[in-house]
Each structure stands twice: as C-alpha cells, then as structure tokens.
C-alpha cells in the first residue's frame, strides 16, 4: 500500500533465498529459479511452493508475493533477491540485474 501511495517504481524484497523457485530449494536442490513472472503466472506455479516445510507465519514465499500483488497490479515492479549475498540489494536499487525473481503486472 505504501509503495502505491508513494508512487514507487519498484519494491525490493530481500529473502534468505535467491528468489522464487519451482519448489523449495532448501529441500530439493535440483529446483529451478524463476527469473521473471507476472501475477497471472502465479496461478501456474508449483503448488508445493505455497506449503513451507516448516511453520512460517508469513505464508511462505506465496504469502509474500500475495502481499505484493496490490502494488504490482498498480504497475510497481517487485524484485526478490537474496539478502545474504553481497551487493544483491544494491544492484537491484541501481537498476542492475541481480540474481533473483522479477515480478511485473504483464
């Protein structure tokens, strides 16, 4: 809501993983990082992503993406990157392409 009110261009979310994967990368190491998707694509993502293996009051990665949905629908771009890797957040801030997942309206 704040991003929309402030007319932000993007939201950068730092997580403990590189972005959104086809499954939980902490459980299944052979998963693939999804580099870009739209809100419509969210429906086709692997359902197991929505069910964290450990209790997570935030709703896991899907919960986080759903919280971003209103801003994304208003044209705000969201980028999810690992906050554990040096310079990822900085790269996203200055417009470079960090390893992560970009979520856009279309």
Beta strands, then each sheet from edge to edge (+ up, - down):
strand 1: 10-15
strand 2: 20-21
strand 3: 33-34
strand 4: 36-38
strand 5: 77-82
strand 6: 100-104
sheet 1: 1+ 5+ 6- 4-
sheet 2: 2+ 3-
end
